Amino acid sequence: MFISIVIPTYNRLPILEKCLLALEGQKDSKIVDDFEVIVVDDGSTDGTASWLEKNSELFPHLRLITQEHGGPGIGRNNGVKHAQGSVIVFIDSDLVVTSSFLETHLQALQNAWERKGNRLCFTYGAVVNTSNFEDPTSEPHKLSDISWAYFATGNVAIDKNTLVSSGLFDPAFRLYGWEDLELGERLRTMGTELIRCPMAVGYHWHPALSLHQIPSLIRIERERAKMAIIFYRKHPTTRVRFIIQYTLFHRFLWEALTLGGILNEISLRPIFKVLIYKGFSGLAMEILRVPLNLIFVRQVFREAKLNRF
Protein backbone atom coordinates (compact mmCIF):
# COMPACT_ATOMS: atom_id res chain seq x y z
CA MET A 1 0.00 0.00 0.00
CA PHE A 2 1.22 3.50 -0.85
CA ILE A 3 1.35 6.04 2.01
CA SER A 4 1.49 9.84 1.90
CA ILE A 5 3.07 11.56 4.91
CA VAL A 6 1.95 15.19 5.12
CA ILE A 7 4.12 17.60 7.11
CA PRO A 8 3.39 21.34 7.35
CA THR A 9 6.40 23.34 8.50
CA TYR A 10 7.25 26.90 9.42
CA ASN A 11 10.80 27.98 10.32
CA ARG A 12 11.89 24.63 11.77
CA LEU A 13 14.66 23.66 9.39
CA PRO A 14 17.20 22.10 11.83
CA ILE A 15 14.72 19.66 13.39
CA LEU A 16 12.89 19.17 10.07
CA GLU A 17 16.11 17.72 8.66
CA LYS A 18 16.17 15.12 11.45
CA CYS A 19 12.48 14.43 10.87
CA LEU A 20 12.98 13.75 7.17
CA LEU A 21 16.12 11.64 7.65
CA ALA A 22 14.22 9.44 10.12
CA LEU A 23 11.46 8.91 7.55
CA GLU A 24 14.03 8.00 4.91
CA GLY A 25 15.32 5.39 7.37
CA GLN A 26 12.12 3.32 7.40
CA LYS A 27 12.87 -0.39 7.30
CA ASP A 28 11.72 -2.56 4.42
CA SER A 29 8.17 -3.79 4.84
CA LYS A 30 5.91 -6.33 3.15
CA ILE A 31 2.82 -4.16 3.65
CA VAL A 32 4.24 -0.70 2.90
CA ASP A 33 4.78 -0.77 -0.87
CA ASP A 34 6.18 2.76 -0.97
CA PHE A 35 5.61 6.20 0.47
CA GLU A 36 5.98 9.88 -0.26
CA VAL A 37 6.81 12.67 2.17
CA ILE A 38 4.92 15.86 1.33
CA VAL A 39 6.45 18.84 3.09
CA VAL A 40 4.31 21.97 2.87
CA ASP A 41 6.49 24.99 3.58
CA ASP A 42 4.11 27.52 5.11
CA GLY A 43 5.99 30.66 4.05
CA SER A 44 9.11 29.96 6.12
CA THR A 45 11.67 32.77 6.36
CA ASP A 46 14.60 30.57 7.44
CA GLY A 47 15.45 29.25 3.96
CA THR A 48 13.62 25.94 4.41
CA ALA A 49 12.44 25.60 0.80
CA SER A 50 15.75 26.53 -0.80
CA TRP A 51 17.70 24.21 1.53
CA LEU A 52 15.41 21.27 0.74
CA GLU A 53 15.71 21.91 -2.98
CA LYS A 54 19.49 22.15 -2.73
CA ASN A 55 19.74 18.91 -0.73
CA SER A 56 17.03 16.93 -2.48
CA GLU A 57 19.37 13.95 -3.03
CA LEU A 58 19.20 13.27 0.73
CA PHE A 59 15.43 12.82 0.59
CA PRO A 60 14.35 10.67 -2.37
CA HIS A 61 10.77 10.39 -1.07
CA LEU A 62 10.33 14.14 -0.63
CA ARG A 63 7.79 16.28 -2.49
CA LEU A 64 8.03 19.97 -1.61
CA ILE A 65 5.05 22.32 -1.78
CA THR A 66 5.30 26.00 -0.90
CA GLN A 67 2.54 28.40 0.12
CA GLU A 68 2.08 31.80 1.67
CA HIS A 69 1.91 31.72 5.45
CA GLY A 70 -1.60 30.56 6.33
CA GLY A 71 -1.24 28.13 9.21
CA PRO A 72 -0.82 24.35 9.56
CA GLY A 73 -4.45 23.51 8.79
CA ILE A 74 -4.28 25.10 5.34
CA GLY A 75 -0.89 23.46 4.86
CA ARG A 76 -2.26 20.02 5.65
CA ASN A 77 -5.20 20.54 3.30
CA ASN A 78 -2.75 21.53 0.59
CA GLY A 79 -0.69 18.42 1.26
CA VAL A 80 -3.72 16.12 1.13
CA LYS A 81 -4.78 17.75 -2.15
CA HIS A 82 -1.46 16.69 -3.72
CA ALA A 83 -1.22 13.30 -1.97
CA GLN A 84 -1.12 10.18 -4.14
CA GLY A 85 -1.38 7.63 -1.32
CA SER A 86 -4.54 5.87 -0.15
CA VAL A 87 -3.44 6.40 3.46
CA ILE A 88 -2.51 9.79 4.91
CA VAL A 89 -0.10 10.07 7.83
CA PHE A 90 0.10 13.42 9.61
CA ILE A 91 3.12 14.29 11.69
CA ASP A 92 4.60 17.59 12.83
CA SER A 93 7.88 18.85 11.42
CA ASP A 94 9.56 18.56 14.84
CA LEU A 95 8.80 14.84 15.21
CA VAL A 96 11.53 12.19 14.83
CA VAL A 97 10.12 8.71 14.26
CA THR A 98 11.43 5.16 14.65
CA SER A 99 12.34 2.86 11.73
CA SER A 100 9.14 0.79 12.06
CA PHE A 101 6.86 3.84 12.25
CA LEU A 102 4.99 3.50 8.93
CA GLU A 103 4.73 -0.29 9.06
CA THR A 104 3.25 -0.17 12.57
CA HIS A 105 0.64 2.41 11.63
CA LEU A 106 -0.40 0.56 8.48
CA GLN A 107 -0.57 -2.85 10.17
CA ALA A 108 -2.84 -1.44 12.88
CA LEU A 109 -5.04 0.22 10.26
CA GLN A 110 -5.38 -2.95 8.19
CA ASN A 111 -6.23 -5.01 11.27
CA ALA A 112 -8.95 -2.51 12.18
CA TRP A 113 -10.34 -2.39 8.63
CA GLU A 114 -10.64 -6.18 8.61
CA ARG A 115 -12.29 -6.27 12.04
CA LYS A 116 -14.74 -3.43 11.31
CA GLY A 117 -15.56 -4.22 7.70
CA ASN A 118 -15.04 -0.56 6.77
CA ARG A 119 -12.35 2.12 6.95
CA LEU A 120 -13.99 4.43 9.50
CA CYS A 121 -11.04 4.57 11.86
CA PHE A 122 -7.64 6.14 12.37
CA THR A 123 -4.52 5.13 14.27
CA TYR A 124 -3.04 7.39 16.92
CA GLY A 125 0.64 6.84 17.66
CA ALA A 126 2.63 7.69 20.77
CA VAL A 127 4.35 11.07 21.13
CA VAL A 128 7.30 11.39 23.50
CA ASN A 129 8.33 14.95 24.34
CA THR A 130 12.04 15.69 24.43
CA SER A 131 14.46 18.60 24.44
CA ASN A 132 17.39 16.40 23.40
CA PHE A 133 18.23 17.70 19.93
CA GLU A 134 21.29 15.51 19.34
CA ASP A 135 19.53 12.21 20.14
CA PRO A 136 15.74 12.73 20.37
CA THR A 137 14.89 9.01 20.31
CA SER A 138 16.86 8.37 23.50
CA GLU A 139 14.14 10.05 25.58
CA PRO A 140 12.16 7.63 27.80
CA HIS A 141 8.38 7.57 27.89
CA LYS A 142 7.01 9.73 30.71
CA LEU A 143 3.65 10.06 32.44
CA SER A 144 3.38 13.60 31.06
CA ASP A 145 3.52 12.21 27.50
CA ILE A 146 0.09 10.58 27.82
CA SER A 147 -2.51 12.30 25.65
CA TRP A 148 -6.29 11.97 25.93
CA ALA A 149 -7.00 13.86 22.72
CA TYR A 150 -9.28 12.14 20.22
CA PHE A 151 -7.60 13.37 17.03
CA ALA A 152 -4.31 15.23 17.18
CA THR A 153 -2.21 15.54 14.03
CA GLY A 154 1.17 15.14 15.71
CA ASN A 155 1.08 11.42 14.88
CA VAL A 156 -1.98 9.90 13.16
CA ALA A 157 -2.77 7.75 10.12
CA ILE A 158 -6.12 7.64 8.32
CA ASP A 159 -7.69 6.39 5.11
CA LYS A 160 -7.62 9.24 2.60
CA ASN A 161 -11.25 8.82 1.50
CA THR A 162 -12.44 8.89 5.12
CA LEU A 163 -10.42 12.04 5.73
CA VAL A 164 -11.73 13.79 2.61
CA SER A 165 -15.31 12.83 3.53
CA SER A 166 -14.89 14.69 6.84
CA GLY A 167 -14.28 17.97 5.01
CA LEU A 168 -10.58 18.35 5.95
CA PHE A 169 -9.30 21.20 8.13
CA ASP A 170 -11.24 24.42 8.56
CA PRO A 171 -9.14 27.34 7.20
CA ALA A 172 -10.74 29.64 9.79
CA PHE A 173 -8.12 28.38 12.26
CA ARG A 174 -5.34 30.67 11.11
CA LEU A 175 -3.71 31.16 14.52
CA TYR A 176 -2.27 28.55 16.86
CA GLY A 177 -4.33 25.55 17.92
CA TRP A 178 -7.53 23.48 17.77
CA GLU A 179 -7.82 22.89 14.01
CA ASP A 180 -7.08 19.17 14.46
CA LEU A 181 -9.40 18.67 17.43
CA GLU A 182 -12.18 20.45 15.55
CA LEU A 183 -11.73 18.05 12.63
CA GLY A 184 -11.78 15.28 15.21
CA GLU A 185 -15.27 16.31 16.30
CA ARG A 186 -16.48 15.90 12.73
CA LEU A 187 -14.77 12.51 12.43
CA ARG A 188 -16.43 11.48 15.69
CA THR A 189 -19.91 12.32 14.34
CA MET A 190 -19.11 10.11 11.33
CA GLY A 191 -18.54 7.20 13.72
CA THR A 192 -14.78 7.10 13.09
CA GLU A 193 -13.02 4.92 15.65
CA LEU A 194 -9.76 5.85 17.36
CA ILE A 195 -7.23 3.00 17.32
CA ARG A 196 -4.38 3.42 19.79
CA CYS A 197 -1.06 2.51 18.20
CA PRO A 198 1.60 2.95 20.92
CA MET A 199 4.35 1.21 18.95
CA ALA A 200 4.23 3.94 16.26
CA VAL A 201 6.45 6.27 18.25
CA GLY A 202 7.42 9.82 17.42
CA TYR A 203 9.78 11.93 19.50
CA HIS A 204 8.53 15.51 19.65
CA TRP A 205 11.47 17.87 20.03
CA HIS A 206 11.16 21.32 21.50
CA PRO A 207 13.94 23.43 23.03
CA ALA A 208 14.37 23.37 26.79
CA LEU A 209 12.62 26.27 28.50
CA SER A 210 14.54 29.53 28.72
CA LEU A 211 13.35 32.81 30.19
CA HIS A 212 13.29 34.59 26.85
CA GLN A 213 10.69 32.06 25.54
CA ILE A 214 8.06 33.08 28.08
CA PRO A 215 6.59 36.07 26.14
CA SER A 216 6.18 33.83 23.09
CA LEU A 217 4.47 31.14 25.18
CA ILE A 218 2.04 33.75 26.53
CA ARG A 219 1.29 34.94 22.99
CA ILE A 220 0.54 31.35 21.96
CA GLU A 221 -1.92 30.91 24.84
CA ARG A 222 -3.79 34.02 23.77
CA GLU A 223 -3.89 32.80 20.18
CA ARG A 224 -5.16 29.41 21.36
CA ALA A 225 -7.94 31.16 23.26
CA LYS A 226 -9.08 33.04 20.15
CA MET A 227 -9.14 29.80 18.15
CA ALA A 228 -10.88 27.98 21.02
CA ILE A 229 -13.92 30.23 20.60
CA ILE A 230 -14.03 29.43 16.87
CA PHE A 231 -13.97 25.76 17.88
CA TYR A 232 -16.85 26.28 20.32
CA ARG A 233 -18.84 28.32 17.81
CA LYS A 234 -18.74 25.35 15.42
CA HIS A 235 -19.46 22.77 18.15
CA PRO A 236 -21.37 24.45 21.03
CA THR A 237 -21.47 21.33 23.22
CA THR A 238 -20.63 20.61 26.84
CA ARG A 239 -17.87 18.30 25.64
CA VAL A 240 -16.14 21.09 23.70
CA ARG A 241 -16.62 23.54 26.58
CA PHE A 242 -14.58 21.17 28.75
CA ILE A 243 -11.99 20.59 26.02
CA ILE A 244 -11.33 24.34 25.73
CA GLN A 245 -11.75 24.90 29.49
CA TYR A 246 -14.63 27.33 29.00
CA THR A 247 -16.27 26.41 32.32
CA LEU A 248 -16.55 28.00 35.76
CA PHE A 249 -14.78 24.94 37.14
CA HIS A 250 -11.66 25.64 35.08
CA ARG A 251 -11.83 29.36 35.83
CA PHE A 252 -11.99 28.65 39.57
CA LEU A 253 -9.27 25.97 39.37
CA TRP A 254 -6.60 28.13 37.75
CA GLU A 255 -7.54 31.24 39.73
CA ALA A 256 -7.17 29.20 42.94
CA LEU A 257 -3.89 27.53 41.97
CA THR A 258 -2.33 30.91 41.12
CA LEU A 259 -3.89 32.73 44.11
CA GLY A 260 -5.90 34.89 41.78
CA GLY A 261 -2.95 35.53 39.47
CA ILE A 262 -0.42 36.42 42.19
CA LEU A 263 1.65 33.42 41.15
CA ASN A 264 2.42 34.44 37.59
CA GLU A 265 5.24 34.43 35.05
CA ILE A 266 6.73 37.52 36.71
CA SER A 267 6.51 36.57 40.39
CA LEU A 268 7.74 33.03 39.64
CA ARG A 269 10.61 34.20 37.46
CA PRO A 270 13.30 33.78 40.21
CA ILE A 271 12.19 30.16 40.67
CA PHE A 272 12.31 29.52 36.94
CA LYS A 273 15.77 31.06 36.75
CA VAL A 274 17.14 28.80 39.50
CA LEU A 275 15.53 25.64 38.08
CA ILE A 276 16.80 26.34 34.56
CA TYR A 277 20.29 27.11 35.88
CA LYS A 278 20.35 23.81 37.79
CA GLY A 279 19.23 21.84 34.74
CA PHE A 280 15.57 21.36 35.71
CA SER A 281 14.02 23.20 32.79
CA GLY A 282 11.37 20.48 32.46
CA LEU A 283 10.17 21.09 36.00
CA ALA A 284 10.22 24.84 35.37
CA MET A 285 8.00 24.30 32.33
CA GLU A 286 5.50 22.23 34.33
CA ILE A 287 5.26 25.00 36.95
CA LEU A 288 4.89 27.63 34.23
CA ARG A 289 1.93 25.71 32.78
CA VAL A 290 -0.16 26.77 35.79
CA PRO A 291 -0.07 30.56 35.14
CA LEU A 292 -0.18 29.89 31.39
CA ASN A 293 -3.45 28.03 31.91
CA LEU A 294 -4.85 30.99 33.81
CA ILE A 295 -3.84 33.34 30.98
CA PHE A 296 -5.54 31.00 28.50
CA VAL A 297 -8.78 30.58 30.48
CA ARG A 298 -9.10 34.28 31.21
CA GLN A 299 -8.62 35.01 27.51
CA VAL A 300 -11.23 32.38 26.57
CA PHE A 301 -13.81 34.07 28.81
CA ARG A 302 -12.81 37.46 27.39
CA GLU A 303 -13.18 36.23 23.80
CA ALA A 304 -16.50 34.60 24.63
CA LYS A 305 -17.80 37.88 25.99
CA LEU A 306 -16.63 39.73 22.89
CA ASN A 307 -18.40 37.13 20.74
CA ARG A 308 -21.50 37.29 22.97
CA PHE A 309 -21.50 33.67 24.07
N, C-alpha and C positions, 0 to 999 in steps of 0.2 A: 504494500500500500504506500502511496506517495503522500508525504506530510509537508505542510507549509508552516514554518515557524515565523510568526509575525512579531517584530520588535520595533516599537516606536522609540526614538532616542532624541535627547536634547542636551547637548553639551556634556556628554559623558564618555568622551573618546577613550581615556585610559582604561576604564573598566569595561567598556564595550569591546575592546580588543580581546580581553580575557574571556568575555562572554562568547564571542564568535569563535575563538580558538577551541574552547571547550565543546562547542557544537560540532566543529570540524573533527573532533576526536571521538565521535560516537563509534562504538564498536559495531562490527558487522552483525547483521540481524536477518533472520529468515522471514520476519514479518514486515520489516521496514524496507520496502523496495528501494526507496530513495527519498530525499528531502531537499527542500529549498529553504534558505534563510532570507526572509524579506525584511530588510532594515529600512524603516521609514524615518529619514532624517527630518525632524520637525523644525527646520529653520535654524539649526545649530550655528553658533558663531565661533566655535572652537576649531573649525577646519575638519570636522568629522567627514563630510562628504568627499572632500578632495583627498583626504588621507586614505579612505577606503578605496577610492578609485585608483590611487597610486599603488596600493598594496593588494590589489585584487587577487594576485596569484596565491596569497596566503589563505584565501577564502573561496574555494571553488564552488561552494553551494550558495554564495551570496548573490542576492538581487537587491540593488540599491534604488530606493525611491526617495525623491526630495519633495518637500512641500514648504509653503510659508508656515510660520509658527502658528499653530492652531490648537495645540493640546494633544494628549495621547489618544483620546477617543477618536478624533478625526484621523489621526495617524493609523490607528488600528483598522478603522474602516477602509482607509486607502490601501492598507496592506492586504486585507481580505479581498478587496476588489481585484487586485492583481494576482491573488493566490491561485495556483494550479492544483494544489493538493485537495484530496477529499476530506482530510482531517486538518484542522487548524490548531496549532499550539501557540498560546500567548505566553511570552515571558517578558520581563522587564530587561532593559539594557544593562542593568547592574547585577544581573544574576549569572552565576557560574555553575553549570550543571555537571553531573557525573556522566561517565561514558555510556551508561545503560539508560539514560534519561528517556530518549524517544521510544526505545523498545518497551520500556516499562509502561509508559503512558498508553501506547498502542495495544499492548497485550491486555491491559485492564479494560480499555474501551471495547475490544473485540469480545472479551468474556462477558461484559455487560450487555452488549448488543445481542449475543446469543441467548443469554438468560431472559432478556426482556422481550425479544422478538421485534424490537424497533431500535432506533438510534437516539431516543430522547434521554440522553444522559451526557455528562461530561466528567472527566477525571480531574481531580484536584491534587496536585503534588505537594510535597513538603517544602517549606521555605525556612532556611536556617539563616538568621541574621548574623553578620560578622563585620568587623572593622579591620580584619586582616587582609590587606591588599595583596601581599606577596603570596600567600597561600590560603585563599578563601575556603577551600574545601577541607581544611584541617579543623575548622570550627566544630565543636560538639553540638548536638541537639540540646536545647535548653527549654525549660518550662515556658519561658516567655515567647518561644517561637510558635507555640500552639495558636492556631487561628480558628475562629468559629464562623468566619465569613462563609456565605453560601457560594458566591461566585466572585473571585478576585483574580485579576488577570496577571498576577505575578508568576503563576505557574499552573496553567490549565490546558486541557486538550478537549476538543469538541468536534463533532461531525460538522462539516461546512454547511450542509443544507439545513441542519437544525439551527445553526447560528444565524444564517441568513433569514430564516423564517421568523426569528425573534425580532428582526428589525435593526440589528447591529447597535452601535453606540450612538447615543443622542448627542449631536454636535453642540447642544446648548451648554454642555459641561466644558467650558473653555478654560476655567481655572482648575486648581488642584482638587482632585478627589471626587469619589462617588459615582463616576460614570460606569464603572464595572459592576458595582453593587446594584445600580439602577437597572442595568441590563439583566442582572441576576433575578430581579423581581419579575421581569417579563418572562424569563426562562422558567421560573417557578410556576407561573400561571399556565404555562404550556404543559406542565407535568414533567419537566426535565429533571432527572434524578442526579444528585451529586454522588460521585463514586470517589471515595478517598483512595489515594494512590501514594502512600508514604514512601515508597521506594523510589519514586521519581523525584529526586532531591535537587533543589537549587539553592545555592548559597548567595544570599542577598547582601552585597557589600554596600556599606555606607561608612563614611569617615567617622572616626571616633569624635565624640563631642568636644568642641572647643568653645570658648566664650564668645568668639566672634560669630559663631553660627546662630546664636540665640535670636537676634532680630529676624533672621530669615525663617527660623522655625515659628516665630510668632506670626509672621506674614502668612505662612502656609496655613496655620490654624484659622486665620481670618478668611482666607480664600476657601478653605474647606467648609466653613460655616455658610458662606454665600451659596456654594454649590449644594450644601445639605438642604437648603430651602427649596432649591429647584427639584431635588430628589423628592422631597415631601409633597411639593405641589403636584408632581406626577403620580405619586402613590400616597395619598393622605390616609394612611392606616396607622393603627396603634403599633404594629410591628416596625414600621419605618420610623415612627416617632422615637422608639427605643433605640433603633440602630443609630440615629443621628443625635441621640441624647436630648431631644426636645421634650423633656418632661420635667415636672417640678421635683421629682426624685433626683434626677441628675443635677439639677440646679442646686438643690440643697446639699447633695453629696460633695460637690466640688467647692462650694462656698464654705462648708464646714471643714473640709480637709485643709483648706488654705486660710482658715480663720477669717473668712470674708475678704480674701485677697491680700491679707497682710503677708502671708508667705508667698512671695512672687519671685519672678526672675531677677529682680533687683535685690530684694532682701536676702535671697538665698545665694547670691553671687559668691560671697566668701566661701561658702560650703562647696559650691561647684569648683571653685578655683583650687581648693585643697584636694578634693577628690581627683580632679583631672591631673594635678601635679603628681599625686601619688600613684597614678596609673589606674584609677577606678572610674574611668570615663563612662563605662556602662552603668554603674550605679548612679552617677551624676545624672545621666540621661533619664533613668527611671524616676528619680526624684523630680526632675524638671517636668516630666509628663503631668504631674499633678497641677501646677499652675497653668500649664499649656491647656489642659482640659478645661479649666475654669475660663480661660480666654476664649476657647472654642464655644463653650456652652453659652456664655454671656453674649457672644456675637450671634449665635443661632437665635436666641430670644430677641436680640435687636433686629436682625434681619426679618424675623417672623412678624414683628411689629410693623416694620416698614412695608412689608408685603400684606399686612392686614390679615394675618392668620389668627 
